[in-house]
């Protein structure tokens, strides 16, 4: 009986998580292959006729190939934001961890505030308009960096605590200037937590819906999440195309996650266990 | 010349004084060992020489040049850390050559110097490995190699052997001594192990609570310890130090006699004692004796001795090897 209990508990957990994670995904995939009538019922019934390819073409061609533009925009935003996040967060984390000063507590407060206090949308838009960054991709990149910086800094700081100080000192004796020390000795050692950061943040930024909605209006600035609006209107919604769109948008982060999920867990716990 | 001179250096963290007004002269080419118990400030002193810690006062001169405020890399020193501090993501070659590549040394010269250091340290076959694929002794040698290529005026070692096992430690001790003989540069070595200090040093500096207790050649320190602290620290097993009435009876505040300078006999002697414990090391044996009114006494004797626990023995110090100290050990 004692050996059975973990097995039973494990099975129950599997079933519960299956219901939470797999069933919705299956539902999306199912609706995506149905025709308009079939999908509007929004149930699990098997499609009377499948039109996967037709739906795919319709979604991609909608509004003059807007989805492709959206993929391009989202990719640009994601790549540049994540690059900026990795470099800035690693630097801030390093300085916070290694060089205690009277400013540290204020910086720590700012980092925590960044995590806890929800960003105010209207003042941010006003500020962006004043400095001419509203409705621009680079403005959006800066917003994503600012909003996600705190989390990345905390990850980096915990990890940097596990890098022995002797290495810094050895590099100083070898003649490394601060920037050389950081880029040639410290940053390469942060690879595990950098992978974690890249994966977690790129998924979050690629999937971001609300921030591009507020800060990046305009037909040419559309990001993948905003293309979901293409198939919804006040009086009718084309569910089969909407779900096909969801499916297409979900695939890139899903691939990233499947390939890197081991590194995510390693990077998240590496700082915590040894720290 | 590449000597080293400390003039009245001190170091304090807030109100805590770690190094107090310490002055020391180290000649060019000397192998100097700083030795002392944990927390005596020996590592801090070494880090001050390296420039990793600021001096709260005083000056540090290397090769006649005041380097008190110079960057570590501008002092002409190289340091070997206890943890080796190898860069884990670089190969042995890159580890050794890192300092040179930062100094923008031409590639050909860099390779030549790295190969040369590797040859001295027998690392040639391992140049393209990462540190994690090396054994403890090899890692230690890479750390030394990194120091050699910098061509420093002074080598600094911070307890470099304490992470190695006993057999390897003895081997590396010998290698370091030979390296010193070959390179003929000034070396400053920090350890808490008095065996390392005795075997390797030209000059031992005994530190206690941030103050120099005594400076001298190893055998001078062994034969003529200036204070009870040095007497207790140098020599293994430890010198017997008697205080109070037992010491006063022998004419001193503190009376010291080394375990190897006590004769034992079954018939007669100064102290009547019983054997509490015996440690047999093969070539000799260490007896722990209980002496009435005196306390515990350690005696080294012949390894083949037939003494057993509980025996009654008489112990007598050799008069020419007695040490008398005026004040209480700090």
Interface residues (C-beta under 8 A of the other chain):
Chain A: X164 X166 X167 X169 X170 X171 X172 X173 X174 X175 X176 X180 X184 X185 X188 X189 X191
Chain B: X50 X52 X71 X72 X73 X77 X78 X79 X81 X82 X83 X85 X86 X87 X88 X89 X98 X99 X102 X103 X146 X150
